[in-house]
Amino acid sequence: MSGLDPNEASFQAIAHEIDANTEMNTGKDKDGFVFDEKRAVSPASDPTEAYGEHPDAPTEEEKRTLRRVPGPINIGAFLVAYVELAERFSYYGCTVVFTNFIQRDLPPGSTTGATTGPDQQAGALGMGQQASTGLTTFNQFWVYCVPLFGAYIADTYLGRYTTICWAIVVALIGHVLLVAAAAPSVIANSNVAIGVFALAIIIMGAGTGMFKSNVSPLIAEQVASHPTYVKTLKDGTRVIVDPAQTTARMYNWFYMAINVGALAGQLGMSYAARNHGYWLAYLLPTLVFATTPLVMWLGRNRYVRVKPAGSVLGKAMRILSMGFKNAGWSPRSWYRAGFWESALPSRIPVAERPSWMVWDDTFVWEVRRGFKACQVFGFFPLYWLTYNQINNNLTSQAAVMNTHGLPNDVLSNLDPFALLILIPLMDLFIYPALRRAGINFSPVKKIFAGFMCGSLAMMCAAVVQHEIYKRSVCGHNAATCEEEPFIESLNVWIQTPSYILIALSEIFASIVSLEYAYTKAPKSMRSMVMSVGLFTTAISAAIGEAFLPLSADPLLVANYGVMAGLAFVGGIAFYATFWKLDQEERSLNEIAAGEHNAEVAAHQRAEDSA
């Protein structure tokens, strides 16, 4: 099962053999693309690219020596990006004010949660910091549990497009309930308000989770259907147009769309809650999100829509169980050659094959690739622990410093604002410069760098918290200090290093994890592998619940210190475990698409030829 077994030495040769067999028998090229596959044509796309043909397939020598560049991105990707932007506007626009809504009391004389004085912060239910951290952490857990269900529905029954449409409907119902929870007449009774609020985040989270597991694969499918080919640039330089590089660039800009939505939502709703009340802070995101069904409908004929191929999870589990049966249950045996070969149909005589073995050899190697992608996610809960601090504890930390009239929850916008600057900088200048210099800043190295940046961010937060305790007249009880509600000598902008470092860690870890999940996952398992990646956030949220006792005075310095240590150790362990994956990066990207239902595939090919 491990990605680091002795079979690696022969893996590339096996991959090339599979490529040749698949091209001959399935009508697909070695990159897994069907020769006559159609996709929506972008005005920027060459017709030969749009139909998946090979203008100039690279030789093995060219693959080793030529620089790789991204290909074109078509209009369908931009439509999906808008839907994601609007969804992130609505989600982050609402969640950014959750902490104050739950934690802080209604300002004196307010019925909506809006402030009535210059030095106040918005609030509503007055349940305290631990309650707000607990509920926001539960929301994080729930939102990232549901993607497993959403991926199964998409891969098995509805397809990604239809699943996203239903997810939008469910999430809109949750948004409407959220607005109801913030109505002045409901806020007046905090017990009723918290009940409606809890129901709202459960329903909204269900829709959001179904949406998240499918939107990333859907947008990647809009750009990943061109093959690998050689192109001559205007200056005469020959380069390889690589679909993996196209996917990487697309995810960078996709992540930028996410953060445009998040930044606009968080900035606008922080001020809406402060100046007008929570009913408006929840209503505006609902109205923006209500535009997404129209965009999905308008683009219905432009999207590349992959039909559901049936559940592959059961077949993948059978392949895995065959490996365990052959290798035994000792973890050491999982590293030995032959673990996956036992599930290859070609190794079993036709008369002896069980009736449920309906896959081909290539599908076995695809499943292996899927499990390798999932293994990489194993350390991500430790990374998300650091990121999740911006959703609760760092927001509470800002409230006890001098905000100069700003809402304390507006400071979290430093993260998406930094991303809007750093993503184009990395995509247009830093990454191309590294490629031209021959430096392989691989996904494994990027993710390691992301862990380290997350650790540094928490170190900065710990230093700030120590200074808060040092200067507060209430010492280590600064958050509940009535004599000094905020420390005038501490400018809230000293949180900036933490947010910038977290943003940088997202570029290296979060963006690359999306890219890695898509490019390494089998075509038939992409939603499921993506959902496993998202599920690590849910695991992190569950772990975060164990640290709730640290999420209050006088233990907040220890809280940030523990988070920094976990991210640092997680990064070291990640790199020590997966550094060898760099050696087979391109081999994994070039595995052909296999068939997990041979009879259906044969029938489809017969219809196509007719």
Secondary structure, 3 states (H helix, E strand, C coil): CCCCCCCHHHHHHHHHHHHHHHHHHHCECCCCCECCCCCCCCCCCCHHHHCCCCCCCCCHHHHHHCEEECCCCCHHHHHHHHHHHHHHHHHHHHHCCHHHHHHCECCCCCCCCCCCCCCCCCCEECCCHHHHHHHHHHHHHHHHHHHHHHHHHHHHHHHHHHHHHHHHHHHHHHHHHHHHHCCHHHHCCHHHHHHHHHHHHHHHHHHHHHHHHHHHHHHHHCCCCCCCEEEECCCCCEEEECHHHHHHHHHHHHHHHHHHHHHHHHHHHHHHHHHCCHHHHHHHHHHHHCCHHHHHHHCCCCCCCCCCCCCCHHHHHHHHHHHHHHHCCCHHHHHCCCCCHHHCHHHCCHHHCCCCCCCCHHHHHHHHHHHHHHHHHHHHHHHHHHHHHHHCHHHHHHHCEECCCCCHHHHHHHHHHHHHHHHHHHHHHHHHHHHHCCCCCCHHHHHHHHHHHHHHHHHHHHHHHHHHHHHCCCHHHHHHCCCCCCEEEEEHHHHHHHHHHHHHHHHHHHHHHHHHHHHHCCHHHHHHHHHHHHHHHHHHHHHHHHCHHHCCCCCHHHHHHHHHHHHHHHHHHHHHHHHHHHHHHHHHHCCCCCCCCHHHHHHHHHHHHC
